[in-house]
Amino acid sequence: MWTKMWIAVFLAPALPVGCGGPVHSQAPVAQAQPQEKAAPPTPLAKEKAELGDDQTWKPDWDKIVEDALPPDLLSPKVAKDVKAFCPRFNSLAVADKRAYWAYFFQALAGAEAGLRSTADVRHTEPGPAVVDGVSHRIIRSEGLLQLTFEDADRYGCDFDWAEDRTLPEHDPQKTILQPKNNLLCGVKILTNQLIDQGKPLLSRSSYWSTLRPGWPGYDTFLKQMTNAPTACRQTQRRRVSASAANTGGTPEAAANSVANPD
């Protein structure tokens, strides 16, 4: 009898016992992955930092862009459009994809407005004057992304001409010049171009002339895209160098080679 009891006790599974009873092992808790990351500075932002110029890109503008991105801009639908600047886009974590787009809008703002949130340009090209359908005056592009009051109607942007018309031209309180309003509108415009209309990023019919191959400002945009997030660039240098060898010998030419003007 005792032999059987000893065997039973010996073969029973041992349980670690603490002061409060059995101690149960716990599986390691997985660390939550960050959903957002800060974007690196563009060449222009670096230059402004060296010069002590405070009219530059602000870190909290990254978050404005990243929070506004729709799922479509984080999906494989846009991989072809961003290939020239972020060849690894499809394999990136969501946070890295968001950081890429934050960097893209920083580069676009650099090419469009020199990173100055209160910049504006009155269009005086030869030919019939183009009148803004909301302000009823000659078109004036304003803010970080050089947008117009017509965009409020076209894309549902939060610009208020009735309020802004009473303020000085470069007043940062103008709704169209407020960075958040301007950047959120830019995300809507880009989504309309890439997703709703299915047009390429680099196209002669892009909303922004700086995204139109061969147009003034296009080379400036390409230059500002040369410091894209490291996650994008891990395999970019070799691929761009190989492409550049077949397209004129420069990274800019490599980017142009994937543009699809329509």
C-alpha positions in Angstrom: 0.0 0.0 0.0 2.8 2.5 1.0 4.6 1.6 -2.2 1.7 2.5 -4.3 1.2 5.8 -2.4 4.9 6.7 -2.8 4.7 6.0 -6.5 1.6 8.2 -6.8 3.2 11.1 -5.0 6.4 10.8 -7.0 4.7 10.8 -10.3 2.3 13.7 -9.5 3.3 17.0 -11.2 5.1 19.3 -9.0 3.6 22.8 -8.5 5.7 25.7 -7.2 4.2 27.0 -4.0 4.5 30.5 -2.6 3.2 32.2 0.4 -0.2 32.7 -1.3 -0.5 29.2 -2.8 0.5 27.9 -6.2 2.4 30.3 -8.5 1.3 30.2 -12.1 3.7 31.2 -14.8 2.6 34.1 -17.0 3.2 34.4 -20.7 5.3 37.5 -21.6 3.2 40.5 -22.5 3.8 41.7 -26.1 4.8 45.3 -26.3 2.4 47.4 -28.3 4.0 48.7 -31.5 3.9 52.5 -31.9 1.4 53.6 -34.5 3.2 56.9 -35.2 6.8 58.0 -35.7 8.4 61.3 -36.2 9.6 62.0 -39.8 13.2 63.0 -40.4 13.9 66.6 -41.6 14.0 67.5 -45.2 17.2 69.1 -46.6 15.4 72.5 -46.4 14.4 71.9 -42.8 18.0 71.0 -41.9 19.3 74.2 -43.6 16.8 76.3 -41.7 17.8 74.7 -38.4 21.4 75.6 -39.1 20.5 79.2 -39.9 18.2 79.5 -36.9 15.2 80.2 -39.1 12.1 79.4 -37.1 9.8 79.5 -40.2 10.1 75.8 -40.7 8.4 72.5 -40.3 7.1 71.8 -36.7 7.3 68.3 -35.2 3.6 68.4 -34.2 2.7 68.8 -37.9 3.8 65.2 -38.4 1.1 64.1 -36.0 -1.5 66.2 -37.8 -0.7 64.4 -41.1 -0.4 60.9 -39.6 -3.7 61.1 -37.7 -5.5 62.2 -40.9 -4.3 59.4 -43.2 -7.1 57.2 -44.5 -6.5 53.4 -44.6 -6.2 53.6 -48.4 -3.0 55.7 -48.2 -1.5 52.9 -46.0 -2.5 50.1 -48.3 -0.8 48.4 -51.3 -2.9 50.6 -53.5 -0.3 53.4 -53.3 2.9 51.2 -53.4 3.5 52.0 -57.1 3.1 55.7 -56.6 5.6 55.9 -53.8 8.1 53.3 -55.2 10.6 56.0 -56.3 10.9 57.3 -52.8 9.9 54.3 -50.6 10.5 51.0 -52.4 9.8 49.0 -49.2 6.5 50.7 -48.5 4.4 47.4 -48.7 6.6 45.7 -46.1 6.7 48.6 -43.6 5.0 48.7 -40.3 2.0 51.1 -40.1 4.0 53.6 -38.1 6.7 53.7 -40.7 4.1 54.2 -43.5 2.6 57.1 -41.6 6.1 58.6 -41.1 6.7 58.3 -44.8 3.6 60.4 -45.6 4.5 62.9 -42.9 7.9 63.3 -44.6 6.2 63.5 -48.0 4.0 66.4 -46.9 7.0 68.1 -45.3 8.9 67.8 -48.7 5.8 69.1 -50.6 5.5 72.1 -48.2 9.2 72.8 -48.8 8.8 72.8 -52.5 5.5 74.7 -52.5 6.0 77.3 -49.7 9.6 77.0 -48.4 8.1 75.5 -45.2 6.5 78.9 -44.4 3.0 78.5 -43.1 1.9 82.0 -44.1 3.3 82.0 -47.6 1.0 83.0 -50.5 1.3 83.4 -54.2 -0.9 85.4 -56.5 -1.0 83.7 -59.9 -0.1 86.1 -62.7 0.6 83.7 -65.6 -0.1 85.0 -69.1 -3.6 84.4 -70.4 -7.1 85.0 -68.9 -7.1 85.7 -65.2 -8.4 82.7 -63.2 -10.9 83.8 -60.6 -11.5 81.9 -57.3 -15.1 80.7 -57.3 -15.4 81.4 -53.5 -13.4 84.6 -53.0 -14.3 86.0 -56.4 -10.9 87.4 -56.9 -7.8 86.3 -58.9 -6.6 82.9 -57.6 -4.2 83.2 -54.7 -2.5 80.0 -53.4 -1.9 80.1 -49.6 -0.3 78.3 -46.7 2.1 75.4 -46.4 0.6 73.5 -49.4 -0.5 76.6 -51.4 -4.2 75.9 -51.4 -7.2 78.0 -52.4 -10.6 78.9 -51.0 -12.2 76.9 -53.8 -10.7 73.8 -52.2 -13.2 74.2 -49.4 -16.0 73.4 -51.8 -14.1 70.9 -53.9 -12.6 68.8 -51.1 -14.5 69.7 -48.0 -11.7 71.7 -46.5 -12.1 73.9 -43.4 -11.5 77.3 -44.9 -13.7 80.2 -44.1 -13.5 83.1 -46.7 -16.1 85.2 -44.8 -13.8 85.2 -41.8 -10.4 85.4 -43.6 -11.4 88.3 -45.8 -11.4 90.6 -42.7 -7.8 89.6 -41.7 -4.4 90.9 -43.0 -3.0 88.9 -45.9 -0.4 87.0 -43.9 -2.3 86.8 -40.6 -1.6 83.3 -39.1 -5.1 83.3 -37.7 -6.6 83.0 -41.2 -8.3 79.6 -41.5 -6.5 78.9 -44.8 -3.1 79.6 -43.2 -3.5 77.6 -40.1 -1.2 74.6 -40.5 -3.8 72.0 -39.4 -6.4 73.2 -41.8 -4.0 73.4 -44.6 -2.4 70.0 -44.1 -5.7 68.2 -43.5 -6.9 69.7 -46.8 -3.8 68.4 -48.5 -4.4 64.9 -47.3 -7.9 65.1 -48.8 -6.6 66.4 -52.1 -4.0 63.7 -52.3 -6.5 60.9 -51.5 -8.8 62.2 -54.2 -6.0 62.1 -56.7 -4.5 58.7 -55.9 -7.6 56.8 -54.7 -10.8 58.4 -56.0 -9.4 59.3 -59.4 -6.7 56.6 -59.6 -4.1 59.1 -61.0 -0.4 58.6 -60.4 1.4 60.7 -57.7 3.8 62.2 -60.3 1.5 63.3 -63.0 1.1 66.3 -65.3 -2.4 66.6 -64.0 -1.5 66.5 -60.3 -3.1 69.2 -58.1 0.4 70.5 -57.2 2.6 71.7 -60.0 5.6 70.6 -58.0 4.4 67.0 -58.6 4.2 67.5 -62.4 7.3 66.2 -64.1 9.0 68.9 -66.1 7.2 71.8 -64.4 8.8 74.5 -62.3 9.4 73.3 -58.8 9.4 69.6 -59.7 13.2 69.3 -59.2 12.9 71.1 -55.9 10.4 68.5 -54.7 12.7 65.7 -55.7 15.6 67.3 -53.8 13.4 67.6 -50.7 12.6 63.8 -50.9 16.2 62.7 -50.6 16.1 62.2 -46.9 13.0 59.9 -46.7 12.7 57.7 -43.5 15.4 55.1 -43.1 12.9 52.3 -43.2 12.1 53.4 -46.8 15.7 53.8 -47.8 17.3 50.6 -46.6 17.2 49.2 -50.1 16.6 52.4 -52.0 20.2 53.5 -52.6 21.2 50.5 -54.6 18.0 50.4 -56.6 18.1 54.2 -57.4 21.7 54.0 -58.3 21.0 51.1 -60.7 18.1 53.0 -62.2 20.0 56.2 -62.4 22.6 54.5 -64.6 19.9 53.9 -67.1 18.1 57.2 -66.9 20.8 59.9 -67.0 22.9 59.2 -64.0 21.1 61.0 -61.3 18.7 60.0 -58.6 16.3 62.7 -59.9 16.3 61.0 -63.3 15.6 57.7 -61.6 12.5 59.2 -59.9 11.4 60.6 -63.2 11.7 57.2 -64.8 8.9 55.9 -62.6 6.7 58.9 -63.1 3.6 58.2 -65.2 2.5 61.5 -66.7 -1.0 61.5 -68.1 
